Structure formats: C-alpha cells, structure tokens
Amino acid sequence: MPDPTTLFGPTERTVTRSGERRTVRLRRPYDATPAEVWSACTEPERVTRWIGELTGDRILGGELRLRMTADETVVLRIEACDEPHRLQATWSTDSEPDSRIELTLEEQGAGTVLTLEHSLLSDEQAAGKGLGWEDFLNRLHELLAGRDPAAVSWDDAERHLGPAWQALA
C-alpha cells in the first residue's frame, strides 16, 4: 500500500503541552459537505464502518458507548453539540484517566476541514492517540469517498505514521 502520510490527503498534526497534559490535534480537508462529514461522524450505522459500534443517547448531556474493538469500549458524555459544526465530549475508558475529544467542521469551498482535538492526555498517550486518530481519519476518508474503510491497513499506518507521531510527542 502507498504511504498513508500522503495517500489520504494532507494532514496537519500537532501535539501541544499544558503542564502535565498534552493535546493531540489533527486537521484535514475532506471532499464532502459539513453535513455529510457530520453524518459520518455521528450516525451509528456510518460510524460502525470506520471506527466502531456506537450506541446510546446522541443528545446534549447524553452518554454514548463506542465499542472500538472486542476489548475496548469508550464511554462518551456529550458536553457540547452544534450540529453540523462542533461536538465535544468527555472520553472515558477503564484503563485511562478521563480526557476530552472535540470535533470541529468548517466549510471550505465545496468541502469541509475537520479538526479533531483529543486533550488532557499524558505524555505516554499522546503519540498513540495521534497515530490512532490519524488511522481512523484515513478510514473516514475512504468512507466519504465511497470506498471500503476496512481496506485501510493498520500495519501501514504504524509503519509510516508512527514515527511522525513519536517525533511530535
């Protein structure tokens, strides 16, 4: 498979520090309207195709469960929602301290720029979360392009994107 750092479009990657915590930020354009990207990020039947099974109350203050793998389920508590532009939630797992995820969608011409920030992370988490999110955003790219997100290779992502995230963290 070609290098995923360029195959799925340009991605701006940053890791910022605030005291003991880190924020991973990815910014990427998509050839889809904000409403199309929002739907792919919030509609359970579409979310399942690129990140995992989503169940629960998709309302402000609601609690969602995102089953990403057989042994990893994340609980999301929706803190802010401005459809189709911004979604913010607490990210909770059994194995890590709570963190925060924020998704922002901006119209740009006929497309959308997606900004994803995962904050309140430790040093140890930053590189892994960045790599994982970029892999998922590659899968989102394929879904929005009408292709199979499952064809995206995690091994290729680790090989090509892992070093970039390690250098940033």
C-alpha positions in Angstrom: 0.0 0.0 0.0 1.3 3.5 -0.7 2.4 5.8 2.1 -0.6 6.8 4.2 1.0 10.1 5.1 0.1 11.3 1.6 -2.4 8.8 0.3 -5.5 10.2 2.1 -4.7 13.9 1.7 -2.8 16.4 3.7 -3.0 16.2 7.5 -1.8 18.9 9.9 -0.5 17.1 13.0 0.4 18.9 16.3 0.9 18.0 19.9 0.8 20.8 22.4 1.7 20.8 26.1 0.0 22.4 29.0 1.7 21.5 32.3 1.5 17.7 32.7 -1.1 17.3 29.9 -1.0 17.0 26.1 -3.4 17.8 23.3 -3.2 15.9 20.0 -4.6 17.9 17.1 -5.3 16.8 13.6 -6.7 19.0 10.8 -7.7 17.6 7.5 -9.8 18.6 4.4 -12.5 16.3 3.0 -14.3 16.4 -0.3 -17.7 16.4 1.4 -20.1 19.0 2.9 -20.1 19.6 6.7 -23.5 17.8 6.8 -22.0 14.7 5.1 -19.0 14.6 7.4 -21.2 15.2 10.4 -23.4 12.3 9.4 -20.4 10.0 9.0 -19.2 11.0 12.5 -22.5 10.8 14.4 -24.9 8.3 12.6 -24.4 4.9 14.3 -24.7 2.9 11.0 -21.9 5.0 9.4 -19.7 5.3 12.5 -19.6 1.5 12.7 -18.0 1.3 9.2 -14.9 3.4 10.1 -14.3 3.5 13.9 -16.7 1.2 15.9 -20.2 0.4 17.1 -21.9 3.4 18.5 -24.9 3.2 20.9 -26.6 5.4 23.4 -28.2 8.9 23.6 -26.9 11.2 20.9 -28.1 14.3 22.7 -26.5 17.1 24.8 -25.7 15.6 28.1 -26.2 12.1 26.7 -24.0 9.1 27.2 -22.7 7.0 24.3 -20.7 3.8 24.1 -18.2 3.4 21.3 -17.1 -0.2 21.0 -13.8 0.1 19.1 -12.5 -3.4 19.5 -13.7 -6.6 21.3 -11.8 -5.4 24.4 -12.0 -1.6 24.1 -15.2 0.4 24.8 -15.2 4.1 25.3 -17.9 6.0 27.2 -18.6 9.4 25.7 -20.5 12.1 27.6 -21.7 14.8 25.2 -20.7 18.2 26.7 -21.4 20.5 23.6 -23.1 20.0 20.3 -23.7 22.5 17.5 -24.8 20.4 14.5 -23.1 20.2 12.0 -20.1 22.2 13.2 -18.9 21.2 16.7 -19.1 18.2 19.0 -17.3 18.0 22.4 -17.4 15.0 24.8 -15.6 13.5 27.8 -13.7 10.4 26.7 -13.7 7.7 29.4 -12.2 4.2 29.5 -11.5 1.7 32.3 -7.7 1.9 31.6 -7.0 5.6 31.4 -7.9 8.9 33.1 -10.8 10.8 31.5 -9.8 13.0 28.6 -11.8 15.3 26.2 -12.5 15.0 22.5 -13.6 17.8 20.3 -14.6 17.7 16.6 -14.9 20.9 14.6 -16.2 21.1 11.0 -15.6 24.1 8.8 -17.0 24.6 5.3 -14.2 25.3 2.8 -15.4 25.8 -0.7 -17.3 22.6 -1.7 -15.6 20.6 1.1 -15.0 20.6 4.8 -12.0 20.9 7.0 -12.2 18.6 10.0 -10.3 19.5 13.2 -10.0 16.8 15.9 -8.5 17.6 19.3 -8.0 15.0 22.0 -6.9 16.7 25.1 -6.0 16.1 28.8 -3.6 13.3 27.7 -0.4 12.1 29.3 3.0 12.1 27.5 2.6 8.3 27.1 -0.8 8.6 25.5 -0.1 11.4 23.0 1.7 9.6 20.3 -0.6 6.6 20.4 -3.7 8.7 20.3 -2.4 10.7 17.4 -1.5 7.6 15.4 -4.8 6.0 16.2 -6.9 9.1 15.3 -5.0 9.6 12.0 -5.6 5.9 11.1 -9.3 6.4 11.8 -9.4 9.7 9.8 -7.9 7.8 6.9 -10.8 5.3 7.2 -13.2 8.2 7.4 -11.7 9.5 4.1 -12.4 6.1 2.4 -15.9 6.0 3.7 -16.7 9.5 2.4 -15.1 8.6 -0.9 -17.4 5.6 -1.3 -14.7 3.1 -0.7 -14.3 0.4 2.0 -12.7 1.8 5.2 -11.7 -1.8 6.2 -9.2 -1.8 3.3 -7.0 0.8 5.2 -4.0 -1.0 6.7 -3.2 -0.5 10.4 0.2 -2.0 9.8 0.9 0.6 7.1 -0.3 3.3 9.4 2.0 2.2 12.2 5.0 1.9 9.9 4.5 5.3 8.1 2.7 7.4 10.7 4.1 6.1 13.9 7.5 7.7 13.6 5.9 11.1 12.8 3.7 10.9 15.9 6.6 9.7 18.1 8.6 12.8 16.9 5.8 15.1 17.8 5.1 13.7 21.2 
